[in-house]
């Protein structure tokens, strides 16, 4: 039966969900507090990452967070604050950061990333789009033996999971990247990964969805959600009242503000990330992560993007110039020919990634609301997991067998 579905959130998750709901014959409306041209879906590194199978909540991250707390240029920063939601999230993060839970999450993250990569390729092959998509793998570049050894341990774990991974010398990397002038000892290379240009894909998908009849409401804020007998009956915005058979919550870092209105506890903290775009020639052709600096480098359509930091400090879009400069300094340290200019740094932007405490997204229906499907909490893998999340949500709403087991992603799993 075709349903009227309202999606709250117009980022990569919301658009992907609309795409697959359309395939199932549903009528779709998307509402967003922005004008569908900004946010984390536009400033991310554009990675599709089967290589990222280790969740953020890994053993040792709490200690690193404490160590880095007083360092304004650290790659991972948690701002301490007396806030009940933040304290509960921190406690859940600590409980999740165990070896046993990480081992359980590894195959789950690998499988969901691979399926999402395959779905991106299917969308591209449909010939309805012309977006930039390349599968050139990912170089985990290291400058010290200690970090290289740690990265190769992850690489070997990837091989156990069926990924193709190589530990390359500096000379071998230079064969792949002859014009990048990388100052490294070597790199762990995952050929499983792909990359895209988010600012290329997002407008193209929006245009496609509009031609297929999807209704877009821009610059509208959800003010209230009315629930009757465990079912959402009305969505009240600052401009109108909306009704739908099914509601999808894909509001990223803002999701907890909305679930709170209906008595749901979905622990999420906003993790701010920064990006710098360099529009001149850099000689970089393969995506790389500069391991010691935790900076992601992506050759996009017409520019190279440098992205990094995970700053958990609440919902805000304040640009910290020290963090931007740290990304620029890392680029110069690893790429001998490259100096990011002051003007390029001043044009930096940021986005807020919705981080769950255990590193797995929330995908599915909460037991507390029958016609609400939650699709959020993807952290640094939002772009990578867009299509697979959309497909899973469409399968849930269409009462089809889901492509993956949803138990690890259940919205009620932590509380």
N, C-alpha and C positions, 0 to 999 in steps of 0.2 A: 504494500500500500504506500503510495506517495505521500510524503509528509511535508508540512511547512516547517523548516528548520531555521532557527535564528542562531547565528554564530556571533558571540561577543569576542571581538579581537580580530584585527585585520592584518596580522603579521604572517609569517611563512606558515605557521600552523593553521591559522584561520583560513587562508587562501587554499592551502592544500586540502583541507577538510571540505571546503566548498567544491573543489574540483572533483573529488571522489563521490560526494553526495549527488552531484549532477549526473555522474555516470550511473547512479542507481535510480535516477528519475525523480529525485526530491526537488522541492522548491526552496531556494536558499536566499536568506537575507544576512548581510554582514554589517555589523555596527562597530564603530571604533571611535575612541575619543580624539584621535588625530585625523589628519587628512589623507591617510594611507600613503604617506611618503617619507616617514621617519621612524626611528626606533631601532631596536636591536636587529631586526630583520634586514636593515639597510646598512649597518655599520660592522657587521660580523666579518669573519675571515673567509666565508664562502666555502668552507671545507665540508666534504662528505667523507666521514672518518671511521671506517671499520677499525682503523688502528687505535682509536680512542676507546679501548675496552676496559680501562682502569677507571673506576668512578672517582670523582673528586674526594669523596669521603673515604680516603685510604689511610692505612696505619701511618702515623707520623705527621699527618696534616695539621692536627690540633697543635702539636708542639711547634711546627713551622709557623703556624698562625700566630702563636704567642710570641715567638722569636721575632717575627716580622712586624708585630703590632706597632712598634715605635719607629719603624723605618718607613718614611714617607715615599720611598721609591721601590719598596718591596713588590714582587709580582702577585702576592696573595695577601690581602689585608682585611682584617675583620675589625670593624669599629665597635668597641664594647659600649653597650648602652643598657639602661634599666628599662627594658621593654619586654612584656610577657611573651609575645610571639617570638621575639628574637631569642630569648632565653630557652624557650621550648625547642626552637629549631637547633640551637647550639647543642643542647643535651641530646637530641635525636641524631645530630651529626656525629657526636662523640660515640654514641652507641653503635652507629653504623660503620665507624672506621676500624673494623676488625678484619683480620686476615680471612676468616671464614666467610664473612659477608661479602668481602671483595671477590673471593673465589666464586661465590654463588652468582655474583653480578657479571663476571667476565663474559661467559658465553651468551648471556642475555643481551648485553650491550653490543657484542660483536654481531649477533644474528639480526638484531633490529637495525643496525647500521647497514649491513649488507643488503637487507631487503629494501631499505630506503634508497640506497644507491641504485639498485636494479629498477626501482620505480621511477627515479629521475631519468634513467636511460630510456624507459618505456615512454615517458612523457615526451622526451626529446625525439624519439623515433616516430611519434604520432604525426609528425610533420605539421602540427598546428602551431608550432613555436619555432623561434629562431634564436633562443637564448644561448649564451656562452656556457659550454660544458666541456671540460677536458679531464681525462683520466691519466694523469702523469705520476701518480703516487705522491708520497710525502717523505721528505728528508728530515730526520731528527738529527740536527747538526750539533756536535759537541766540541768543546775546546779543551776539556780536561779528561784524563784517563778515567777518573772516578765517575764522572757523569756518563762517559761513554760506556763503562761497564754496566752501570745501572740501566741505561737505555737498551743495551743488548740483552739484559735479563728480561725486559719487557718484550723485546723482539723475539726472543726464544719462546716466551709464553704465547706470543702471537702465532708462531710456527706450530705449536701444539694445538692451537685452535684452527689450524688449517689455512692461515694467511701466508703469503709469500713475503719473506723478510730477509734482507741481506745486511751484513755489517760491512760498510764500505770504507776504504782508506781515503785519505784526502785526494790522492791521485785518481781514484775511481770516481769520486764525486766530481772532480774537475772534468772528467770525460762527459758526465751528464750535464754539468753546468759550466761550460768552458769560458763564459764571459762574465760570470758573477764575481770572480776574484774572492772566493770564500776563504777566510782565515780560520780554519778548523783543523782538528786532528782526524776527524772522520764523521760518518753519519750512519745511522740505522735507517734503512730505506724500506718503506712499506709500499708495495706497488698496488695495494688494494684501494688506495684513496683517490678521490677525484676532487675537482674544485670548480667553482662557478663565480660569476659576478652578480652579487645580490641586487645591485641597482639596475641591472639588466633584466633579471628574471621577474622581479616583483611587478613593475609596470606592465610587462607583457602578460603576466598571469591575470592581473586585474582587468586589462583590456579584454582578454579572452573570456573571462567570467561574465563580464558585462554583456558581451555579444550573445552569451548563452542564457541571459535573463536573470542573472543574480542581481539582487538589489543591494546597493551600497548606501549606508548612512554614515557620512563622515562628520567629524567634529561633534559627536554626540556622546555624552557621558551617562552611564547607567547610574541612576540615583537610588532606585529601590527595586527589589525583586519580591513579588507577592507569591506566596505558596499556599495552596489549599489542598488538604488531604495528601500531603507528600508530593504534590505536583506543582510545578511552576505555572501559575495562571496568567501573570502579567509581568512585563519588564517595563519599568518606568524610567524614561530618560529625562534629560533637561529640556527635551523638545516634544516628546510624544509618549504614548502608551502602546506597547507592542505585545502581540500574542503569538504563540507558536505551539505546534504540537511537540517539538523537541527543541531543547536549548543546548548549545555547545559552548562551554567556557574555555576560551583560548586567549585569555587576556594577559598571559605572561606574568610579569612581576606584580601586576595589579590584581591578579586572581584572588588572593586571600581577602582583599577588601570587599570583593563581591560575595565570596562564599560565606563570609561572616554575616552577611545580611540574611542568610537562610540557615544559620546555625551549623555550618560545616567548618571543620578545622582542616585546612589544607596547608601544612607548613611549607612556606616558601620565603626565601629572602632574595632580594634583588642583588645581583652581582654585576657591578658596573665594569664595563670593558671599554677601552679606547681604541681609536683607529686613526692612522695618518695615511693619506693618499699621496703618492708621488707619481706625477703624470709624465715625467721625463723618462728617457730610456735608462733602465737599471741593469740590463743584461741578465735579469732573473727570469727563468722560464719554468722552474719546478717549485711548487710550494715547499716551504721549509718551516720547521720550528727551531728557533735558536734556544737550545735546551737550558743553558745556564740562566738566560735572561727571561725565559718563558714568553718569548715573542713569536707570533705567527706571521709568516710572510707569504703573500699570495699574488702571483702575476695575474691580474684581472684584465678585462677588456679595456685597453687604453691607459691603464695605470697599474702601479704595484701598490698593494695595501700592506701596511705594517700594523698589527693589532696585538693587544696584550692587556695584562693585569686582570685580576679578579678582586674587586673592591666591594666588600659586603658592608655597606654603610647606609642602608635604608634607601627609600625611593627619592633620588635627586639626580639632577643632570649637571651638576657643577663640574666643570673641567679643572682638574688639578694639573697645572702646567708642569709640575715636577714629574708626574707620571708620564706625561706626554714626552718630556725630554728624555726620560729613561728609555722609552721605546726607541727614540731617535738615536740615543747613544749606543744602544744594542745593535742597531742597523749598521752604524759606522764601525763597530767593533768586529762584526762578523763579515761584513762586505767591504773589502779594501777600497773600492772605488766610490763608495757612497757616503754622502753627507746630506742628511735631511735638513733643509733650510729652516730659518726662523718662520718664514711665511707659511711653509708647509706644516710646521708645528702649530701655528696659530689657527690654521684651518682644521685642526683635529676635531673629531666628534666622539660622542660616547653613546652607549646603549646599555640597557639594563637586562641582564639575563635572569630568568626565573630559576632559582636553585632550590632543589629539594634537598633534604638532609642526607639522603643515602645515595645521591647521584643518579637515580633512576627517575624518569618522568612519571607523571600521573596520567594514565590513559584509562578511561572507563567510567562506569556509573557508580556513584556513591550509593550506599544502601539507604541514605536518608532522603533521596529525591528521585522519583521514578523517571522523569523526563529530562534530566540533566546529565550530559556526558562531559566529563572533564578531560581537557587536553592541554596540560601545562607542566611546568617544572623541568624543562629540558636542559637547563643550564647552558653549557658551552656547545651543546649538540643540537640546539634548536634548528639551525639550518640543515644540518645533516639528516635530522629525523622528521622534517616537514612532511614529505609524501607518505611515509609509512604511518605516521600518526593520523593523517587525513584518511588514509585507507582503512585503518583500524576503526576509527570513529564511524565512518560510513557503514562498515560491516556491523558494528554494534547497533546503530540506528535502524539498519535494514534487516536486523535479526538474522544475519548470516553467520556462519562459522568464521571466527576471526583467523587471519593469516598467521598470527602468533598467539601463544599462551599469554593471556593478559594478567594472570595472577601477580607476577613481579611488579606490575605497574598499577595495581589497584589503588584508587584514591584513599581508601580507608586503612591502608596497610600499616601506617605508623602510629595511629592513635585510635 
